[in-house]
Amino acid sequence: MSRPELTAPADVFYNDTEARKYSQSSRVVEIQERLTERAVELLNFPDDGVPRLLLDVGCGSGLSGDRLTELGHEWIGMDLSASMLEVAKEREVEGDVLRNDMGHGVPFRPGVFDGCVSISAVQWLCNADNSAHVPQRRLKTFFTQLYKSLKRGAKAILQIYPDGPRQAEMITTAALRVGFSGGLVVDYPNSTRAKKYFLALAAGPPEQLPTPKGEFDDDDDIERRGMRMDGRKSDRSGKYKKGKNIKGKAWVHKKKEQYRNRGVQVASDSKFTGRKRKDRL
Protein backbone atom coordinates (compact mmCIF):
# COMPACT_ATOMS: atom_id res chain seq x y z
CA MET A 1 0.00 0.00 0.00
CA SER A 2 1.41 3.39 -1.01
CA ARG A 3 2.08 6.03 1.61
CA PRO A 4 -0.51 8.86 1.33
CA GLU A 5 2.16 11.56 1.11
CA LEU A 6 3.67 9.80 -1.92
CA THR A 7 0.31 9.54 -3.67
CA ALA A 8 -0.80 13.18 -3.87
CA PRO A 9 -0.64 16.48 -1.92
CA ALA A 10 -2.62 16.42 1.32
CA ASP A 11 -5.38 18.69 0.02
CA VAL A 12 -5.80 16.42 -3.03
CA PHE A 13 -5.46 13.04 -1.33
CA TYR A 14 -7.89 13.90 1.48
CA ASN A 15 -10.85 14.86 -0.69
CA ASP A 16 -14.48 14.70 0.46
CA THR A 17 -14.69 10.92 0.08
CA GLU A 18 -11.36 10.10 1.71
CA ALA A 19 -11.90 12.59 4.55
CA ARG A 20 -15.22 11.01 5.55
CA LYS A 21 -13.87 7.48 5.16
CA TYR A 22 -10.88 8.35 7.34
CA SER A 23 -12.97 10.01 10.04
CA GLN A 24 -15.49 7.15 10.28
CA SER A 25 -12.96 4.34 10.62
CA SER A 26 -13.00 2.97 14.16
CA ARG A 27 -9.44 1.71 13.71
CA VAL A 28 -8.20 5.15 12.66
CA VAL A 29 -10.04 6.78 15.56
CA GLU A 30 -8.45 4.39 18.05
CA ILE A 31 -4.95 4.89 16.62
CA GLN A 32 -5.31 8.68 16.63
CA GLU A 33 -6.53 8.55 20.21
CA ARG A 34 -3.58 6.44 21.39
CA LEU A 35 -1.01 8.57 19.57
CA THR A 36 -2.51 11.78 20.95
CA GLU A 37 -2.48 10.40 24.49
CA ARG A 38 1.17 9.49 24.08
CA ALA A 39 1.99 12.94 22.68
CA VAL A 40 0.34 14.65 25.67
CA GLU A 41 2.19 12.29 28.00
CA LEU A 42 5.48 13.37 26.38
CA LEU A 43 4.53 17.04 26.85
CA ASN A 44 4.82 16.21 30.55
CA PHE A 45 2.58 18.93 31.96
CA PRO A 46 2.36 19.21 35.76
CA ASP A 47 -0.61 17.33 37.19
CA ASP A 48 -2.28 20.52 38.41
CA GLY A 49 -5.60 20.35 36.56
CA VAL A 50 -4.86 23.56 34.64
CA PRO A 51 -5.96 23.40 30.97
CA ARG A 52 -3.29 24.29 28.42
CA LEU A 53 -3.68 25.95 25.03
CA LEU A 54 -2.22 23.59 22.43
CA LEU A 55 -1.56 23.87 18.71
CA ASP A 56 -2.57 20.78 16.71
CA VAL A 57 -0.59 20.76 13.45
CA GLY A 58 -2.28 18.68 10.77
CA CYS A 59 -5.45 18.40 12.85
CA GLY A 60 -7.47 16.82 10.04
CA SER A 61 -11.08 16.21 11.03
CA GLY A 62 -10.34 16.79 14.71
CA LEU A 63 -9.85 13.21 15.92
CA SER A 64 -6.72 14.13 17.85
CA GLY A 65 -8.44 17.31 19.02
CA ASP A 66 -11.28 15.25 20.49
CA ARG A 67 -8.78 13.50 22.72
CA LEU A 68 -7.14 16.78 23.70
CA THR A 69 -10.56 18.05 24.77
CA GLU A 70 -11.24 14.89 26.77
CA LEU A 71 -7.89 15.36 28.52
CA GLY A 72 -8.98 18.84 29.61
CA HIS A 73 -7.02 21.04 27.21
CA GLU A 74 -8.00 23.78 24.77
CA TRP A 75 -6.65 23.62 21.24
CA ILE A 76 -6.41 25.30 17.87
CA GLY A 77 -5.89 23.14 14.81
CA MET A 78 -4.59 23.82 11.33
CA ASP A 79 -4.66 21.61 8.25
CA LEU A 80 -4.24 21.94 4.49
CA SER A 81 -7.23 19.78 3.53
CA ALA A 82 -10.45 21.79 3.22
CA SER A 83 -12.43 18.53 3.17
CA MET A 84 -10.95 17.40 6.46
CA LEU A 85 -11.71 20.74 8.08
CA GLU A 86 -15.28 20.62 6.78
CA VAL A 87 -15.76 17.24 8.46
CA ALA A 88 -14.31 18.73 11.66
CA LYS A 89 -16.90 21.53 11.56
CA GLU A 90 -19.70 19.04 10.90
CA ARG A 91 -18.55 17.04 13.91
CA GLU A 92 -18.66 20.24 15.98
CA VAL A 93 -15.21 19.81 17.50
CA GLU A 94 -14.43 21.97 20.52
CA GLY A 95 -11.29 23.56 19.09
CA ASP A 96 -11.00 26.27 16.46
CA VAL A 97 -9.67 25.10 13.09
CA LEU A 98 -8.20 26.95 10.13
CA ARG A 99 -6.82 26.05 6.74
CA ASN A 100 -3.08 26.56 6.47
CA ASP A 101 -0.08 24.99 4.76
CA MET A 102 2.44 24.28 7.52
CA GLY A 103 5.18 24.71 4.93
CA HIS A 104 4.20 28.40 4.85
CA GLY A 105 4.68 28.69 8.59
CA VAL A 106 2.53 29.02 11.71
CA PRO A 107 0.29 32.12 11.52
CA PHE A 108 0.02 33.00 15.20
CA ARG A 109 1.51 35.69 17.40
CA PRO A 110 4.67 34.88 19.37
CA GLY A 111 4.50 33.00 22.65
CA VAL A 112 0.81 32.10 22.54
CA PHE A 113 0.87 28.30 22.90
CA ASP A 114 1.67 26.18 25.96
CA GLY A 115 2.58 23.28 23.70
CA CYS A 116 2.13 21.67 20.32
CA VAL A 117 1.14 18.20 19.14
CA SER A 118 1.11 16.81 15.64
CA ILE A 119 0.00 13.33 14.62
CA SER A 120 1.22 11.85 11.33
CA ALA A 121 1.63 15.17 9.53
CA VAL A 122 5.11 16.72 9.50
CA GLN A 123 6.61 14.11 7.15
CA TRP A 124 4.47 15.65 4.37
CA LEU A 125 6.90 18.59 4.37
CA CYS A 126 9.60 16.32 2.94
CA ASN A 127 7.76 16.08 -0.39
CA ALA A 128 8.21 18.44 -3.32
CA ASP A 129 4.67 18.46 -4.73
CA ASN A 130 5.54 21.21 -7.21
CA SER A 131 8.59 23.09 -8.46
CA ALA A 132 8.19 25.77 -5.77
CA HIS A 133 8.37 23.26 -2.93
CA VAL A 134 11.87 22.84 -1.49
CA PRO A 135 11.59 20.46 1.50
CA GLN A 136 14.52 21.93 3.45
CA ARG A 137 13.15 25.44 3.03
CA ARG A 138 9.62 24.44 4.02
CA LEU A 139 10.90 22.60 7.09
CA LYS A 140 12.94 25.63 8.13
CA THR A 141 9.95 27.97 7.70
CA PHE A 142 7.69 25.67 9.70
CA PHE A 143 10.06 25.11 12.61
CA THR A 144 11.15 28.75 12.78
CA GLN A 145 7.60 30.01 13.17
CA LEU A 146 6.55 27.11 15.40
CA TYR A 147 9.40 28.03 17.76
CA LYS A 148 8.21 31.64 17.88
CA SER A 149 4.58 30.69 18.55
CA LEU A 150 5.49 28.64 21.64
CA LYS A 151 6.02 30.05 25.10
CA ARG A 152 9.56 29.94 26.40
CA GLY A 153 10.33 26.39 27.49
CA ALA A 154 7.16 24.96 25.91
CA LYS A 155 7.37 21.61 24.14
CA ALA A 156 6.29 20.31 20.77
CA ILE A 157 5.67 16.58 20.30
CA LEU A 158 5.47 15.65 16.63
CA GLN A 159 4.59 12.05 15.78
CA ILE A 160 5.93 11.25 12.32
CA TYR A 161 6.16 8.38 9.83
CA PRO A 162 9.56 8.92 8.16
CA ASP A 163 10.26 6.81 5.09
CA GLY A 164 13.74 6.04 6.38
CA PRO A 165 16.60 7.19 8.63
CA ARG A 166 17.65 9.93 6.21
CA GLN A 167 14.23 11.59 6.28
CA ALA A 168 14.02 11.32 10.07
CA GLU A 169 17.43 12.97 10.32
CA MET A 170 16.43 15.73 7.89
CA ILE A 171 13.35 16.63 9.96
CA THR A 172 15.23 16.50 13.26
CA THR A 173 18.15 18.56 11.96
CA ALA A 174 15.81 21.24 10.59
CA ALA A 175 14.22 21.61 14.04
CA LEU A 176 17.50 21.79 15.94
CA ARG A 177 18.97 24.38 13.57
CA VAL A 178 16.30 26.97 14.39
CA GLY A 179 16.83 26.73 18.15
CA PHE A 180 14.83 23.74 19.38
CA SER A 181 16.46 21.26 21.72
CA GLY A 182 15.49 17.60 21.85
CA GLY A 183 15.46 14.68 19.44
CA LEU A 184 13.68 11.52 18.39
CA VAL A 185 12.00 9.17 20.84
CA VAL A 186 11.27 5.77 19.28
CA ASP A 187 8.67 3.60 20.98
CA TYR A 188 8.88 -0.17 20.39
CA PRO A 189 11.93 0.03 18.08
CA ASN A 190 12.09 -3.76 17.63
CA SER A 191 8.48 -4.13 16.51
CA THR A 192 7.65 -3.66 12.84
CA ARG A 193 3.98 -2.98 13.56
CA ALA A 194 4.14 -1.02 16.80
CA LYS A 195 7.20 1.18 16.20
CA LYS A 196 6.37 4.88 16.53
CA TYR A 197 8.56 7.96 16.07
CA PHE A 198 8.02 11.05 18.21
CA LEU A 199 10.11 14.17 17.66
CA ALA A 200 10.26 15.64 21.17
CA LEU A 201 11.28 19.31 21.03
CA ALA A 202 11.60 22.11 23.58
CA ALA A 203 11.66 25.84 22.86
CA GLY A 204 14.38 26.41 25.40
CA PRO A 205 17.43 24.86 27.08
CA PRO A 206 18.26 21.18 26.42
CA GLU A 207 16.43 18.62 28.52
CA GLN A 208 16.81 14.90 28.94
CA LEU A 209 14.79 13.07 26.31
CA PRO A 210 11.67 11.27 27.58
CA THR A 211 11.90 7.53 28.19
CA PRO A 212 10.54 5.54 25.23
CA LYS A 213 7.82 2.99 25.75
CA GLY A 214 8.29 -0.76 25.55
CA GLU A 215 5.38 -3.18 25.84
CA PHE A 216 4.32 -6.55 24.52
CA ASP A 217 4.69 -6.99 20.80
CA ASP A 218 1.53 -8.10 19.03
CA ASP A 219 3.27 -11.12 17.54
CA ASP A 220 5.21 -12.82 20.33
CA ASP A 221 4.19 -11.19 23.65
CA ILE A 222 7.82 -10.39 24.48
CA GLU A 223 8.44 -7.05 26.12
CA ARG A 224 10.05 -4.64 23.69
CA ARG A 225 12.63 -2.04 24.63
CA GLY A 226 12.34 1.64 23.84
CA MET A 227 15.25 3.47 22.25
CA ARG A 228 16.41 7.05 22.38
CA MET A 229 17.83 8.94 19.45
CA ASP A 230 21.37 8.11 20.59
CA GLY A 231 20.61 4.39 20.44
CA ARG A 232 20.77 3.71 24.18
CA LYS A 233 18.34 1.13 25.44
CA SER A 234 15.94 2.45 28.03
CA ASP A 235 14.90 -0.91 29.48
CA ARG A 236 17.28 -3.82 29.97
CA SER A 237 14.93 -6.14 31.78
CA GLY A 238 13.62 -8.13 28.81
CA LYS A 239 11.15 -9.85 31.11
CA TYR A 240 7.76 -11.20 30.23
CA LYS A 241 4.97 -8.89 31.19
CA LYS A 242 2.55 -10.22 33.78
CA GLY A 243 -0.63 -8.99 35.32
CA LYS A 244 -4.31 -8.60 34.64
CA ASN A 245 -5.43 -7.36 31.25
CA ILE A 246 -7.17 -4.04 31.92
CA LYS A 247 -8.80 -3.97 28.49
CA GLY A 248 -11.71 -6.21 29.40
CA LYS A 249 -15.32 -6.34 28.29
CA ALA A 250 -16.34 -3.15 30.10
CA TRP A 251 -13.46 -1.25 28.51
CA VAL A 252 -14.47 -2.45 25.03
CA HIS A 253 -18.10 -1.42 25.56
CA LYS A 254 -17.01 1.99 26.84
CA LYS A 255 -14.77 2.61 23.82
CA LYS A 256 -17.44 1.52 21.35
CA GLU A 257 -19.96 3.85 22.98
CA GLN A 258 -17.48 6.75 22.70
CA TYR A 259 -17.01 6.05 19.00
CA ARG A 260 -20.78 5.85 18.41
CA ASN A 261 -21.22 9.23 20.09
CA ARG A 262 -18.66 10.65 17.65
CA GLY A 263 -20.54 9.23 14.67
CA VAL A 264 -18.05 6.46 13.96
CA GLN A 265 -19.40 3.21 12.51
CA VAL A 266 -18.57 0.32 14.84
CA ALA A 267 -19.57 -3.35 14.88
CA SER A 268 -22.69 -4.33 16.80
CA ASP A 269 -22.27 -5.90 20.24
CA SER A 270 -22.48 -9.68 20.48
CA LYS A 271 -21.69 -12.48 22.94
CA PHE A 272 -18.14 -12.43 21.60
CA THR A 273 -17.56 -8.74 22.35
CA GLY A 274 -14.60 -8.29 24.68
CA ARG A 275 -13.61 -11.96 24.70
CA LYS A 276 -9.93 -12.81 24.66
CA ARG A 277 -8.81 -14.33 21.39
CA LYS A 278 -7.02 -17.65 21.32
CA ASP A 279 -3.25 -17.54 21.36
CA ARG A 280 -1.64 -17.76 17.96
CA LEU A 281 0.24 -20.89 17.00
C-alpha positions as CSV (number, residue, x, y, z in Angstrom):
1,M,0.0,0.0,0.0
2,S,1.4,3.4,-1.0
3,R,2.1,6.0,1.6
4,P,-0.5,8.9,1.3
5,E,2.2,11.6,1.1
6,L,3.7,9.8,-1.9
7,T,0.3,9.5,-3.7
8,A,-0.8,13.2,-3.9
9,P,-0.6,16.5,-1.9
10,A,-2.6,16.4,1.3
11,D,-5.4,18.7,0.0
12,V,-5.8,16.4,-3.0
13,F,-5.5,13.0,-1.3
14,Y,-7.9,13.9,1.5
15,N,-10.8,14.9,-0.7
16,D,-14.5,14.7,0.5
17,T,-14.7,10.9,0.1
18,E,-11.4,10.1,1.7
19,A,-11.9,12.6,4.5
20,R,-15.2,11.0,5.6
21,K,-13.9,7.5,5.2
22,Y,-10.9,8.4,7.3
23,S,-13.0,10.0,10.0
24,Q,-15.5,7.2,10.3
25,S,-13.0,4.3,10.6
26,S,-13.0,3.0,14.2
27,R,-9.4,1.7,13.7
28,V,-8.2,5.2,12.7
29,V,-10.0,6.8,15.6
30,E,-8.4,4.4,18.1
31,I,-4.9,4.9,16.6
32,Q,-5.3,8.7,16.6
33,E,-6.5,8.5,20.2
34,R,-3.6,6.4,21.4
35,L,-1.0,8.6,19.6
36,T,-2.5,11.8,21.0
37,E,-2.5,10.4,24.5
38,R,1.2,9.5,24.1
39,A,2.0,12.9,22.7
40,V,0.3,14.7,25.7
41,E,2.2,12.3,28.0
42,L,5.5,13.4,26.4
43,L,4.5,17.0,26.8
44,N,4.8,16.2,30.6
45,F,2.6,18.9,32.0
46,P,2.4,19.2,35.8
47,D,-0.6,17.3,37.2
48,D,-2.3,20.5,38.4
49,G,-5.6,20.3,36.6
50,V,-4.9,23.6,34.6
51,P,-6.0,23.4,31.0
52,R,-3.3,24.3,28.4
53,L,-3.7,25.9,25.0
54,L,-2.2,23.6,22.4
55,L,-1.6,23.9,18.7
56,D,-2.6,20.8,16.7
57,V,-0.6,20.8,13.5
58,G,-2.3,18.7,10.8
59,C,-5.4,18.4,12.9
60,G,-7.5,16.8,10.0
61,S,-11.1,16.2,11.0
62,G,-10.3,16.8,14.7
63,L,-9.8,13.2,15.9
64,S,-6.7,14.1,17.9
65,G,-8.4,17.3,19.0
66,D,-11.3,15.3,20.5
67,R,-8.8,13.5,22.7
68,L,-7.1,16.8,23.7
69,T,-10.6,18.1,24.8
70,E,-11.2,14.9,26.8
71,L,-7.9,15.4,28.5
72,G,-9.0,18.8,29.6
73,H,-7.0,21.0,27.2
74,E,-8.0,23.8,24.8
75,W,-6.6,23.6,21.2
76,I,-6.4,25.3,17.9
77,G,-5.9,23.1,14.8
78,M,-4.6,23.8,11.3
79,D,-4.7,21.6,8.3
80,L,-4.2,21.9,4.5
81,S,-7.2,19.8,3.5
82,A,-10.4,21.8,3.2
83,S,-12.4,18.5,3.2
84,M,-11.0,17.4,6.5
85,L,-11.7,20.7,8.1
86,E,-15.3,20.6,6.8
87,V,-15.8,17.2,8.5
88,A,-14.3,18.7,11.7
89,K,-16.9,21.5,11.6
90,E,-19.7,19.0,10.9
91,R,-18.5,17.0,13.9
92,E,-18.7,20.2,16.0
93,V,-15.2,19.8,17.5
94,E,-14.4,22.0,20.5
95,G,-11.3,23.6,19.1
96,D,-11.0,26.3,16.5
97,V,-9.7,25.1,13.1
98,L,-8.2,26.9,10.1
99,R,-6.8,26.1,6.7
100,N,-3.1,26.6,6.5
101,D,-0.1,25.0,4.8
102,M,2.4,24.3,7.5
103,G,5.2,24.7,4.9
104,H,4.2,28.4,4.8
105,G,4.7,28.7,8.6
106,V,2.5,29.0,11.7
107,P,0.3,32.1,11.5
108,F,0.0,33.0,15.2
109,R,1.5,35.7,17.4
110,P,4.7,34.9,19.4
111,G,4.5,33.0,22.7
112,V,0.8,32.1,22.5
113,F,0.9,28.3,22.9
114,D,1.7,26.2,26.0
115,G,2.6,23.3,23.7
116,C,2.1,21.7,20.3
117,V,1.1,18.2,19.1
118,S,1.1,16.8,15.6
119,I,0.0,13.3,14.6
120,S,1.2,11.9,11.3
121,A,1.6,15.2,9.5
122,V,5.1,16.7,9.5
123,Q,6.6,14.1,7.2
124,W,4.5,15.7,4.4
125,L,6.9,18.6,4.4
126,C,9.6,16.3,2.9
127,N,7.8,16.1,-0.4
128,A,8.2,18.4,-3.3
129,D,4.7,18.5,-4.7
130,N,5.5,21.2,-7.2
131,S,8.6,23.1,-8.5
132,A,8.2,25.8,-5.8
133,H,8.4,23.3,-2.9
134,V,11.9,22.8,-1.5
135,P,11.6,20.5,1.5
136,Q,14.5,21.9,3.4
137,R,13.2,25.4,3.0
138,R,9.6,24.4,4.0
139,L,10.9,22.6,7.1
140,K,12.9,25.6,8.1
141,T,10.0,28.0,7.7
142,F,7.7,25.7,9.7
143,F,10.1,25.1,12.6
144,T,11.2,28.8,12.8
145,Q,7.6,30.0,13.2
146,L,6.6,27.1,15.4
147,Y,9.4,28.0,17.8
148,K,8.2,31.6,17.9
149,S,4.6,30.7,18.5
150,L,5.5,28.6,21.6
151,K,6.0,30.1,25.1
152,R,9.6,29.9,26.4
153,G,10.3,26.4,27.5
154,A,7.2,25.0,25.9
155,K,7.4,21.6,24.1
156,A,6.3,20.3,20.8
157,I,5.7,16.6,20.3
158,L,5.5,15.7,16.6
159,Q,4.6,12.1,15.8
160,I,5.9,11.2,12.3
161,Y,6.2,8.4,9.8
162,P,9.6,8.9,8.2
163,D,10.3,6.8,5.1
164,G,13.7,6.0,6.4
165,P,16.6,7.2,8.6
166,R,17.6,9.9,6.2
167,Q,14.2,11.6,6.3
168,A,14.0,11.3,10.1
169,E,17.4,13.0,10.3
170,M,16.4,15.7,7.9
171,I,13.4,16.6,10.0
172,T,15.2,16.5,13.3
173,T,18.2,18.6,12.0
174,A,15.8,21.2,10.6
175,A,14.2,21.6,14.0
176,L,17.5,21.8,15.9
177,R,19.0,24.4,13.6
178,V,16.3,27.0,14.4
179,G,16.8,26.7,18.2
180,F,14.8,23.7,19.4
181,S,16.5,21.3,21.7
182,G,15.5,17.6,21.8
183,G,15.5,14.7,19.4
184,L,13.7,11.5,18.4
185,V,12.0,9.2,20.8
186,V,11.3,5.8,19.3
187,D,8.7,3.6,21.0
188,Y,8.9,-0.2,20.4
189,P,11.9,0.0,18.1
190,N,12.1,-3.8,17.6
191,S,8.5,-4.1,16.5
192,T,7.6,-3.7,12.8
193,R,4.0,-3.0,13.6
194,A,4.1,-1.0,16.8
195,K,7.2,1.2,16.2
196,K,6.4,4.9,16.5
197,Y,8.6,8.0,16.1
198,F,8.0,11.1,18.2
199,L,10.1,14.2,17.7
200,A,10.3,15.6,21.2
201,L,11.3,19.3,21.0
202,A,11.6,22.1,23.6
203,A,11.7,25.8,22.9
204,G,14.4,26.4,25.4
205,P,17.4,24.9,27.1
206,P,18.3,21.2,26.4
207,E,16.4,18.6,28.5
208,Q,16.8,14.9,28.9
209,L,14.8,13.1,26.3
210,P,11.7,11.3,27.6
211,T,11.9,7.5,28.2
212,P,10.5,5.5,25.2
213,K,7.8,3.0,25.7
214,G,8.3,-0.8,25.6
215,E,5.4,-3.2,25.8
216,F,4.3,-6.5,24.5
217,D,4.7,-7.0,20.8
218,D,1.5,-8.1,19.0
219,D,3.3,-11.1,17.5
220,D,5.2,-12.8,20.3
221,D,4.2,-11.2,23.6
222,I,7.8,-10.4,24.5
223,E,8.4,-7.0,26.1
224,R,10.0,-4.6,23.7
225,R,12.6,-2.0,24.6
226,G,12.3,1.6,23.8
227,M,15.3,3.5,22.3
228,R,16.4,7.1,22.4
229,M,17.8,8.9,19.4
230,D,21.4,8.1,20.6
231,G,20.6,4.4,20.4
232,R,20.8,3.7,24.2
233,K,18.3,1.1,25.4
234,S,15.9,2.5,28.0
235,D,14.9,-0.9,29.5
236,R,17.3,-3.8,30.0
237,S,14.9,-6.1,31.8
238,G,13.6,-8.1,28.8
239,K,11.1,-9.9,31.1
240,Y,7.8,-11.2,30.2
241,K,5.0,-8.9,31.2
242,K,2.6,-10.2,33.8
243,G,-0.6,-9.0,35.3
244,K,-4.3,-8.6,34.6
245,N,-5.4,-7.4,31.2
246,I,-7.2,-4.0,31.9
247,K,-8.8,-4.0,28.5
248,G,-11.7,-6.2,29.4
249,K,-15.3,-6.3,28.3
250,A,-16.3,-3.2,30.1
251,W,-13.5,-1.3,28.5
252,V,-14.5,-2.4,25.0
253,H,-18.1,-1.4,25.6
254,K,-17.0,2.0,26.8
255,K,-14.8,2.6,23.8
256,K,-17.4,1.5,21.3
257,E,-20.0,3.8,23.0
258,Q,-17.5,6.8,22.7
259,Y,-17.0,6.0,19.0
260,R,-20.8,5.8,18.4
261,N,-21.2,9.2,20.1
262,R,-18.7,10.6,17.7
263,G,-20.5,9.2,14.7
264,V,-18.1,6.5,14.0
265,Q,-19.4,3.2,12.5
266,V,-18.6,0.3,14.8
267,A,-19.6,-3.3,14.9
268,S,-22.7,-4.3,16.8
269,D,-22.3,-5.9,20.2
270,S,-22.5,-9.7,20.5
271,K,-21.7,-12.5,22.9
272,F,-18.1,-12.4,21.6
273,T,-17.6,-8.7,22.4
274,G,-14.6,-8.3,24.7
275,R,-13.6,-12.0,24.7
276,K,-9.9,-12.8,24.7
277,R,-8.8,-14.3,21.4
278,K,-7.0,-17.7,21.3
279,D,-3.3,-17.5,21.4
280,R,-1.6,-17.8,18.0
281,L,0.2,-20.9,17.0
